[in-house]
Amino acid sequence: MSSIPPPPTGIYPPCVTFMNEDESIDLDSITSHVLRLAKGGVTGLVLQGSNGEAVHLNHSERSIIIKHVRKCLDDNGYEDTPIIAGCGAASSHETLLLAREAGEAGASYALILPPSYWAGAMNKTVLASYFKDIADKSPIPILLYNFPLVANGVSLDSDTMIELAQHDKIVGVKLTCGVSQVIPRHQSALILQNIGNLHRVAAHTDRSTFAVMSGKSEFAMHGFVGGASACIAALVNL
């Protein structure tokens, strides 16, 4: 298990990235939004996640945003507010490059999706090897990100997550699994699917070294009851 502290217990918004009409970054709006969230009492911020325009940003833009947010927080008395940065890419080479750039820009943790271009090849052995390799080489600790909807259907099972939790630099997981087929009348069943994964991982890991984080506001309460230590929820942006 990890000796590196996981993200603190609490609520994390996956921040939206504001853009100008010409598709340049709207840093003024990002400043306003970040300070509003920090003053509202959030525990930390997630940048360049699924809501953060990550797939539309180049490496330079990602670094500019992380540096800007880190400075904004530090200059306003929020030095202890951690930044989790999305760093998943199609190859281990680019994922590690993103993690290094994120760390240099001020991120505390890297949030990593599984590779998914060749989804059919992503079996349990391949996925476990990929994340261990990333963790071995990443300059900052990593969080697993299980969100099949944005990863071509690739999903980590609970056994794999529990196995990976033993790695010294894998310090948590964001669980947004089971929501890709959400239909209102079936939503309760899918929430149970999420909580089943979450509960099993939480029951077999130590929250002092591994943060189990629910990934949707719809099951934030269910997640905490089931053993989650944190929630990353887009609704918090509002």
N, C-alpha and C positions, 0 to 999 in steps of 0.2 A: 504494500500500500504506500501511497505517497506521503512523504514528509513535508511536501510543499503545501501551504495552506490553500484550501479550495476557495472559491468565491464566497463571501460572507452570506449568511442567511438573509433573505429578504426578497424584494421585488425589483425586477430589472426590465425597463422598456427596451425593445429592439427599435432604436431610433430611426425615424424616417430621414432621408437625405433630401434636403430642399435644393431645388435647381431653379435657375433663371430661365427665361423664355428661350435663350440661346443655348441652353443645356450646360452652361457653366455652373459651378457650385455657388449656391447662395449662402455665403458664410454668415451674413448678418442674421438670416432667419435661423440658421443652425445655432448661433450663439443664443438668441432669444429662447429657442426651444429647449436647449440644454440647461440653461439657467432656470427656466420654469420647472423642468423636471427635478433638478437638483434641489431647488427650494421646496418642492413638493414632498421631499423626503425619500426619494427612491434610493435603493442601496447602491446600485451601480448602473452603468449604461452598456448596452450592446450596440456596437456600430457595425454596419455593413453585414447585417444578417439578411434574412429574406425580405424584410421591409426596407432595407437600407440601400437599395439600388446597387448592391455589390456587383451583380453581373454586368452592370452598365458602366462601371467605373474602371479606369486604368490604374496601374500601380501608383502612379504619381498622385492621382486624385485621392486614392484611398489614404495614402500617407498624409497628404495635406489635411484631410478631414480629421484624422486621428490626432495629429499634432495640434490642430486648432481646438478641438474639444478638450484635450488634455490641458492646454494652456488656459482655456476658458474656465475649466474647473479649478485649476490651481490658483489662478488670479482672484478667484472669488471665494476662497476658503474651503474648497471641496477637494483638498489634496488627497484625502483618503477614499474618494469615490473611485472604485476600479472601473476600467474599461475592458470589456470583452469584445474582441474584433473577429469578425468572420474572415476566415483565411482558407476555406476549402477551395480546391481547384481540381482539374482533371488529372494532374500528375503530382507525384510526391515532390518533384523538383520545384514546381511552381508553388505548391502549398507551403513548402519550407521557405521559399523566397518571400511569400506574403507574410508568413509568421515572423521572419526576421525583420522585415520592414515595419510590421505592426509593432513589434517590441521596441524598435528604435524610435518609433513615433510616439510611444507612450502607453501602448496597450499592456494590460497585465496578463491577459489570457488570450489564447487563440481558439476560436470555435470552428471545428472542422467537420464538414460534411464528408460522407464517404465518396470515393470516386464513383462515377456512374455512367460514363460514356459507353463502356462495354458492360452493361448491367448484368447480362447473362453470365459473365465471368466472375462476378463479385460474390463468391461463396464465403463461408465463414472463415476458412483458413486464409484466404486472400485478404479479407477485410481486417482480420486481427493482425496479420503481418504488416499491412499498410499503416495502421494506426500506431503500432509499436515502433515502426521505423520513423514515422513522423515525430513521435514523442522522444525517441532517442536523440534526435538531431535538432529539435526545435529549441530556440533560445528562450522561449517562454512556455509555461505549462499549457496544456491543451485541454479542451472540453470536447467530448464527442457530441455530434449533432445528428440526431436521428429524425429525419423528416423526409419520408419516402416520396411525398408529393413533389418535392423540388429536386429529388435525386433519382429520377427515372425509375422509381419503385424500389430502389435499393434500401434495405432495412437491416438494422442490427438487431439480432435477437437478444433476449435478456442474458443468456449464457455468455455470449460474446462480450456484452457490456460489463458483466461481472468479472470476467477474465481480464479485460483491459483495465478495470479499476485497480488492479494490483500493481500496475506500472507506476513508478515513482512520479512521473510527470504528467500522468493523465488524472486530472483532479475533479472531473465532473462530467455530467451529460445533460444535454437539453433534449427532452422527449416530446416531440411533436408527431409521434407516430400514430397511425390509425385514423387520421382525419381526412385522408385523400378521397374517401367515398362518402363524405358527410351528406346525408339527406335528413332534413328536419325530423321526420318520423323515426329515423333510425339513430339519431344522434346519441341517445342515452347508451345504446349498445356500444357505440364507438368510444364514448367516454370511458366505459368500463374497460375496453380493450387498452386504452392508454393507461388507465390506472393499474391494470393488471401488470403491465410491463414495469411501470414506475414502482409499484409496491414490491415486486419481486427484487428489482435491482436495489431498492432502498433497504430491504430486509437482509441482503447479503453483502452490503458494503457499510463502511464506517463513515458517518456524516462528518466526522472531524477531519477526514482526509479526502472525501469524495462527495461532491455536491450533486444530488439528484434534483434536477430542475424541471418542473412541468413547463410546457411550452405553449399553453393556450389559456386565455383568461377564463374560458368556459369551465375548465376543470382546475382552477387555481385552488379552491377550497378543498376539492377532492384530493388534489395532490398533496397538500399539507397534511391532511388527515392520513393519507397513505404513506407518509414518510418523507416527502420532499422537503428539502431545506430552502428552496427558492422557487420563484416563478418568473419566467420570461414571457411577458404578455403584451401584445401589440396594443391592446385597449388602453394601456397605461399612457400611451402617447396623448390621449385625449384628456 
